[in-house]
Every structure is written in C-alpha cells, then in structure tokens.
Amino acid sequence: MFKKIGFGFLVGIFCVTAQNNTSYWQQQVDYTMNVDMNVENFQYEGTQELIYSNNSPDTLYQVFYHLYFNAFQPGSEMDIRSRNLPDPDPRVGSRISKLTPEEIGYLKVSSLTQNGKPLTYKTAGTVLEVSLDKPIAPGEKVTFSMKFNGQVPVQIRRSGRNNKEGIALSMTQWYPKIAEYDFEGWHADPYIAREFHGVWGNFDVTITIDKDYILGGTGYLQNPQEIGYGYEEPGTKVSRKGKKLSWHFKAPNVHDFAWVADPEYLHDTVKVPNGPTLHFLYKNKKEIIENWKDLQPKTVELMKYFSEKIGKYPYDQYSVLQGGDGGMEYAMSTLITGERNFGSLVGVTAHEMAHSWFQHILATNEAKHEWMDEGFTSYISTLAMNDVMKQNNPNSLRGMYQGYYQLATSGIEQPQTTQADHYSHNAAYGASAYTKGAVFLSQLGYIIGEDNLAKTIKRYFDEWKFKHPTPNDFKRIAEKVSGIQLDWYLTDWTQTTNTIDYGIKDVVANNNTTKITLERIGLMPMPIDLYVEYKDSTIESFYIPLRVMRNEKENPIPSMKRTILPDWPWTNPTYSLDLSKPKSEIKSIGIDITNTMADVNPKNNSFSE
C-alpha cells in the first residue's frame, strides 16, 4: 500500500559552495491543492495554497508561475516553434495548430492573493506574471492563495487525454507551478517542448474524480481505505459511495507532482528488498499483460542497480505508469507508453527510472544543462541494461560514441551550453543532450580513471541530492576525488564544439631505438594512453599526461607495464618519445585501445608493420 507520512523534512538552507561562489541556498515551497476533475469534458477546477519561503539573500518584487497547458493552443510558442523547425518532433509537428476549442489545453487563474491581499497578474503564453502586494524580504514566508481552472488537451506531448494507447488522463505539468528563483535569478522560461526546472518542496494534493477511475503517480496515498483498487490493506473492506472519490496524496521533498487516471488500469505492487514498494499501473489489455508482468522483476533489479551505483533511492515508493507519449520522468514515478516489445519496455523503464536520480533527486536546471540530466541518465541506464538484461556487451556505450561522432561531423552541432529550446535542429539537441552528455561521463573515466569516476558519481549524489547542482559543482567533485584539474575538460567539451583528433604522425628507426611522433590535429586537448605491442606478443603502455591536468591517473591496466612520460602542453601540436627497442621488434602501436577517448578520426590512431 501507499505509506502514510507527514511533511517531516524540509529542504532548508544548505551551506556548501556553489558555482556563484556564495553560500548555497535554495527556495522552498509547500503546496496544498484540491482539484475536481470532470471526465466528460476533461475540464477541472482547483484551489491552491502555496507557502513560499524566500531563502535567498534577495528581496523579491515579483513572482512567476508556469501555465504549461497553455502551450497546447494554436498560435502558442510551442506551436509556432514546431512549425518552423527544419526537423520538428513528429509527435508535435503541426498538430497543435489544428486543435479545436474543445481539444486545446489551458490553465486560467481566476484569483490570486498574497497573505489575503489581491494581486494583479497577467498571462503571457505559458507564464503568469505577478506583481506583489509587498516585496518578499530575505528569510520571509508568504502565502499565495489561488483559484484556477483548466482543460486537459488532446494528448500531443507528455500531457493530455486519451493517448494513442487509450489512457484517459496523463496529468503532467497540469497545475500553476511557481517558477524557480536561484543565484541566477528567475527561471520563467516559456514551455516550448523541452524540459523543466522546479522549486523543492512538499505537496498535499487531493484529486476528486469519477469513482471508476484508478489513479497513480507522485506521492503517498493517504486514504487507501476509501479508495481500494489494490491500494487498501489486505482484508480491508472498502466502501465507494457516491459518483466521485477524492484521492488524497502527500509528497515530501519533491519538485513536481504528476498523476495518471484510467478506469481500466490493472495495479500490481512489488517490494524491493531493503528498498521501496514498486507500483505498476497498466491497461487491462491481454496483449500487453505478460510483458508488464515480466517487467516487474526487472524493475526490481534496476532499482537495486541504480541504488548501488549512484546512491540509495530515498523514497518509499516508485511507480511505473502507462501513459504519456513515450517516456518521461516525474517525481517518484515515470510515464511510459506500454504497447512495446519486452526489450523496449525494460529499456524505457531503465532510462526513466535513472532520471529519478539524475533529475528528480539531483535537480539540475534542464533548460540550461540538459546534458547533465539526459546524458548522465543515458550513461548509467545503458550500463544498467547491459547488466540486467544480460547483454554481455564489453563496450555497451559504443552506440553513444557513434551518436556523438555523427553529431560532431554533421555541421549542425552547437555547444552544450545552448539553451535547450534554442537549438536550430531537434537532432542537434537530442544528440548533444543524450549521446554527447553520456560520452562526457564515459570519457571522464578515461581521464581520471574508472574507479575515480565511480567514486565521483556516488559523492556527487551524496553532496548534491535534493539540491540544484550545476556543471561546475559536478566538476569540483571529480577534481576532489581524483586530484586532477578538470576546468579545461568542462570548458572545451560543453562550451565549444572543438573535437578530439590525435594521430601517430611518424615512427622512425634510429639504430637500436625507435622515435614515435604524435600529433594533435583537433582543437581539444587530451591526455594520451599509448600502447605498443611487440612481435613477441608483449604489450606495454606509455602515459602522456596533459600538463593542465596537474596530476596523473592510476594505471588503468595494472597488470601491464606502464611508463609515465613528461607532460604534453596543449599548445604543442606534436610530441615525440623514444623507445628503447628497435623498430623491427614492434608489431603495432595504438592510441587508446580502449576506445573511450572520443577521437573523431580513429584511422590515424594506429601504426603496424
């Protein structure tokens, strides 16, 4: 069953060093919402009381709310943007432009007060611009009370009604959500199709809906004895009187709240040993039931894998919900389409579950640093699939590297610092966020060592969970773990489109010695692992640190003889070393035989007699 709990822990003010070189702080919100849904016309009315804690050092003179459902209207910013991209998301395309008044989505605020005083506000697309009655001073708490109403759009992107698999309600981005304010200021970005950024807080949500509908999503159900449908204690007698039921949820320490509803859901639960209870809500269709049953033990394995490799999942519940338009992570849950083959069903679950760590516990600003969210998730979920599905692939991340190479040679790549909505092509956004983001982590293991990468990921989770880490915060953790300076790596990889290309320029015999000359062709510098195989089948390695690293990694293959050579300054286009053996004894020479350095032209990385 869903566990009853109160709001026993708050985010508060944390005292660690953040990117802006000041004492770290973050805002706090506590939502209490009551919503009444009409399943005949898909319209709903709601009230919201929001206690806002200004933990910043700044006085606030205005606030902003996101009204995401307004994106699903002809002429919206999402609609216009989709119809002007050279490669629009096919799920969106021109569909929004064709919605009728009964099919559009909207969120309308009918009243808003600050500590009981009426406020003036203006709706600008998907953002509500609010002028305050009184400024909010540092350390002050205020209460915003709101009445609102909405209409659920036809399912197009993430949210909506009656998706292609027949799920009645996918309720994501469905409520007026106050925008985040941090050391950079307000993040009142319009909703144009990409990702999100939210304020940490506690949610108390009551949803009143037709009694035949079964719900699931964020939060712990507080009244299972009134609801039933598999949520009640075994042996409990459930009485469902009247035409509607009110589902009461509480969600502590999250930054979003999502739910699904359908009258034909099947509901299964599985307990993870020493972990959370898993909930599965999926359509009662005979052609998918077997896959959804088989998914459940795999989801247990995935939960255990991520908890071991990143950090212990901190909630008592996680839900896998059929709904949405593909796969999308939310607090304590994910929405996925469910009519898939088994491998795809496990794969989308693995990816979205990994987001519970890299986004819903480590809450980066996805609009600005989407590669940290999607890339880190893609990295760890790929490794998890290789383990859980027994794929036995010695290089399971090779596909991520191939995706990056295609991006780097496409002519449409933009730096990863590009705001998520501002990429000129959808393909460039996807490859940059997912594949190049995953390669960032994998290649970091090449630079600092795989053991240090594993330690970095765990320490990053421990120090930054329930906060809003930035790229610099992750880099600083990696530096502390490894003792290697990494500013050059973060800068070149994420803020430029510089590529890595090293080559073996020359191998020259010199009596009983051999001179090897390497060259840096690409603009991005890297340390070099050089491997020499001799004709007697022995192999030794030569490690050339990059001078700006100011340290060296441990030998990645301890059983192999390794020689650490003098540093290579990034300014020098070539580097020479002398082997104490004649060229006639050399069988082959190779740069990075592990293929974890993302060299865009591997053809010049090897030499053989």
DRENSE-571467 format. One record per residue (C-alpha): x, y, z. Coordinates in steps of 0.001 Angstrom, whole numbers, plus 500000, padded with zeros to 6 digits. Layout:
N
XYZ ...
! end
This chain:
609
500000500000500000 500969503654499863 502704504693503052 501159507441505163 503642510099506131 503647513730507054 505792516543505834 508574515717508224 511534517075506351 512176520289504519 514896521389502182 516010524384504221 519165526328503606 522329524399502787 525848525605503420 528079524357500648 529933526245497971 528017526649494710 529030527877491280 528393531500492114 530962531392494929 528439532237497654 526894530145500377 524426527814498706 520729528438499181 517519527359497531 513901528361497736 511210526264499437 507541525761498585 504653523912500240 501636523267498019 498160522329499166 495871521727496193 492319520466495755 491181519584492250 487808518451490922 488004516679487530 485116516308485095 485888513224482981 483130514061480500 484619517315479182 488143516973480647 487875520253482493 488818520753486127 488641523350488856 491221523777491557 492369525719494560 495982526145495574 497579527432498750 501292527897498385 503591528791501266 506691530321499707 509917530615501699 512410533147500388 515709531593501417 517624533850499042 519657536914500076 517478538984497720 514236540904498167 511671539708495616 509366542222493949 507556539844491608 506923536146491107 506128533980488083 504085530832487581 504244528309484761 500930527602482998 502164524706480883 498833523602479400 498583526928477542 501223525586475166 498599523358473564 496755526119471730 497014527206468095 499488530063467807 501320529233471025 505105529474471201 505338525672471115 503091525539468057 504982528243466159 508373526824467054 507384523314465974 506113524531462607 509326526463461936 511943523861462823 513572522040459896 513128518732461745 510201519095464187 509329516418466698 506897514211464744 504748513861467847 504059517598467661 504548518730464078 501558520906463168 499095519099465431 498702521943467925 497659524333465150 494702522077464320 493213521749467816 489601522863468259 488430524840471314 487235521568472866 490638519920472271 493063522625473399 494691522795476787 494557525756479092 495209526921482634 493350530027483780 493862531787487096 490671533431488383 492027534850491652 495364535185493420 496191536714496799 499337537283498842 498660536869502565 494997537595501785 495634540702499660 494528540545495984 497317540685493411 497489541939489871 498758539491487288 498946538937483559 499024535756481492 501744535782478826 501526532481476989 502646529767479391 503817532194482098 501812534117484695 503489537425485556 502586538516489088 503126541881490774 503411541516494545 501392543418497125 504545543709499254 508105542660498472 509227539360499981 512254540004502170 515103537522502650 514061534849505139 510361535743504851 507484533330504217 504317534357502404 501136532512501462 499755532692497943 496151531539497563 494817530827494102 491734529617492283 492265528175488833 490628526051486193 491981524036483340 491233521902480338 493257518801479531 494475518932475910 494274516103473453 497436514047474012 500262515533471956 503387515908474084 503783514341477556 500465515637478916 496973515048477684 493865512938477406 493129509756475504 496615508956474291 497202506564471405 497095503588473789 493758504661475249 494922506037478607 492303508558479722 494432511103481612 498178511796481645 498275514691484103 501748516191483913 502555519915484030 498875520304484928 498847522896487738 500059526502488094 503652525910489167 505716528700490681 508959529326488822 512374528731490333 514458531632491598 518135530915492264 521526532630492205 520986533401488523 517575534982489112 514129533913487882 513736530965485520 510393531815483962 511062530056480657 508122529540478304 507105525953477615 508216525206474070 508531521395474348 511729520791476264 512464520147479919 511753521715483296 513097523324486457 511196523408489733 511341524506493361 511936521887496036 509039521461498430 506169519411499840 502880518661498096 499487517893499638 497119517141496751 493501515969496738 492031514874493400 488282514339493144 487269512246490152 484713509712488899 484749506715491250 485501504237488441 488901505811487717 492121504361489158 494952506804489916 498678506635490442 501696508932490372 503654511173492692 503064510949496408 501848508556499094 498136507840499153 496700508960502498 493231507369502329 493598503885500799 490735502540502908 488369504809500952 489844504094497548 490535500392497144 491631499218493690 494601497419495237 495731500286497470 493952499158500599 495371496848503264 494605493160502597 491299492231504188 490120495837504432 486509496446503456 486281499361501047 483161501455500607 482996503594497481 479862505698497834 478607508407495519 479628509230491964 483113510544492823 486038509698495046 488682512020496479 492237510691496289 494496512355498863 498256512280498251 501248513710500107 504668514012498504 507587515220500633 510686516883499247 509933516823495527 509887519499492835 506945518328490743 503702516380491006 502220514172488265 499393511638488086 497530509368485707 493946508111485716 492047505470483779 489075503207484567 490786500113483074 494108500120484891 495487496955486397 497504497663489543 500377495477490779 502851496072493581 506286494568494244 508519495213497247 512210495756496587 514286494053499309 515518496825501635 514019499296499201 510793500936498048 507473499440497016 507075499470493253 503646500206491751 502696499259488187 499576500692486552 498864499480483032 495922498924480712 493914495722481021 494754494512477517 495634490857477114 498311491568474501 500459493599476955 499803491930480315 502564489320480008 505221491935479206 504101494118482124 504227491153484486 507725490246483268 508783493882483617 508272493841487368 511241491687488482 513458493563486016 512370496850487596 513408495461490983 516849494695489532 517087498167488029 516200499811491340 518903497805493075 521460498606490351 520945502372490476 520859502429494276 524201500631494324 525924502621491584 524599506111492423 523072506154495892 520147504719497822 516735505684496450 515363507953499194 511597507473498874 509436504530499965 507670504251496621 508219504311492879 505526503934490206 505740502806486576 502663504175484824 501335503554481345 500555506939479809 502075509912478059 503644509808474607 506848507833475031 508724508052478299 509068510911480765 510270511048484337 508391512643487210 508762512748490975 508573509209492409 507227507891489088 507506507676485337 505018507708482482 505780505347479605 503866504042476637 503237500380477286 502475498669473992 506107497762473306 508158494630472882 509686493424476120 513196494754475493 511864498201474680 509608498159477729 512552497397480020 514744499909478191 512373502851478576 511775501914482215 515528501798482845 516086505223481298 513175506936483034 513933505311486389 517538506522486182 516104510027485907 514852509601489470 518476510136490465 519684512411487655 516886514951487764 514396514206490497 516997513924493256 519877515766491588 517685518518490155 519752520293487531 518176523066485502 517220521022482445 516614524087480302 520261525151480702 522121521918481458 520036519288479708 523151517193479004 523701516609482739 520207515209483080 519787513271479824 523450512431479326 524152511109482805 520886509171482659 521773507680479267 525196506655480564 524012504847483681 520877503319482121 522928501872479246 525230500178481741 522213499006483751 520567497438480699 523786495612479863 523780494156483374 520088493495483995 519310492152480527 522494490049480437 523592491641477174 527266490842477915 528434493694475716 532054494577476576 531550498049475098 527893498847475735 528468502606475375 529750502323471817 526374503444470476 526651506659472482 530047507370470942 528695506704467449 525847509145468086 528339511785469177 530581511210466128 527587511720463833 526787514977465649 530385516217465555 530596515716461789 527032516822460974 527650520525460567 524715521377462868 526341520877466278 526011523694468806 527740523969472207 526085522132475087 525652525488476813 522908526268474271 519536526701475978 517502523551475352 514814525285473295 517291527265471210 518928524501469187 518490525047465453 517660521367464930 515895518804467086 518507516265466038 521302518505467339 519541518888470675 518948515147471038 522490514095470202 524026516850472318 521899516109475368 521805512320475257 524825510930473438 527393513705473896 526240514012477512 526798510297478060 530227510440476421 531158513282478797 530885510830481702 532413507843479944 535370509884478709 535823511352482175 536588507783483244 539360507753480636 540789510975482092 540584510311485844 540237506511485887 537168504290486127 537455503835489894 537549507591490416 534586508057488083 532550505594490151 533556507407493345 532733510777491760 529190509709490854 528499508481494389 529995511543496053 528109513818493670 524871512155494755 525745512329498456 526681516012498404 524088517343495963 520917515278496454 517791517403496961 519591520435495542 520200522083492158 523754521205491061 525435522933488127 528148521622485777 530809523310487883 529542521557491005 529975518169489340 533413519124488026 534558520161491504 533505516803492936 535513514990490244 538527517174490973 538346516474494705 538025512731494150 540791512435491555 543195515254492407 543163516152488698 542289519636487434 539377519481485003 538352523008484059 539862522539480605 537672519451480065 534403521013481170 535107524133479117 536116522538475823 533568519706475881 530496521700476908 531166525297475870 532667524709472414 532274522308469509 536002521560469462 536766517952468572 539432515462469629 541717514126466909 545130512698467682 547296510754465299 550546508829465012 552476511099462684 555706509186462319 557559506077463508 561259506255462695 564033503712463298 567166505130464922 569750502338465236 568503500232468160 565824502708469235 562572503994467752 561271507546467673 557496507976467726 555950511327466908 552330512016467812 550274514974466630 547236516834467916 545027517657464938 541769518563466681 541419521656468837 540507519833472033 543473518509474046 543514515190475913 545942513023477846 547187510087475815 547365506379476570 549762504893474006 550109501116473678 552995499330471977 552739495653471059 555945493839470237 556424490878467973 556981488636470975 553310489431471922 554185491563474945 552419494898475340 553433497952477309 551777501330477712 553057504883477791 551032507549479546 551346511175478434 549503513456480879 548095516748479719 550011519451481559 546897521429482561 545657518344484473 548419518930487061 548279515258488044 548072511748486574 545532508948486681 546346505498488007 547346502737485591 544056501569484002 545543498106483371 547615497315486492 548889494039485045 550522495889482153 553851497695482393 553285501449482142 555745504317481772 554651507837482701 556187510320480271 556650514097480632 553507516221480292 552227517350476900 551442521111476930 548251521682474927 549994524453472969 552379521979471310 550990520382468129 553388517411468284 555001515197470898 557922512796470475 559126509867472548 561922507358472161 561504503624472641 564493501659473793 563707498891471288 564337498817467554 561512499374465107 561986495851463769 560645494420467043 557444496481467000 554267494809465779 551801497689466322 551275501000468086 547877502328469111 546386505375470812 543709504489473377 542985500868472530 540020501005474950 538220503443472604 536959505587475488 538590508773474208 536145510298471705 538595510723468840 536599511681465745 539148510146463359 540396506795464670 542019505892461345 545218507741462261 545395506284465786 547321503144464909 550526502002463240 551516498487462260 554377496886460370 
! end
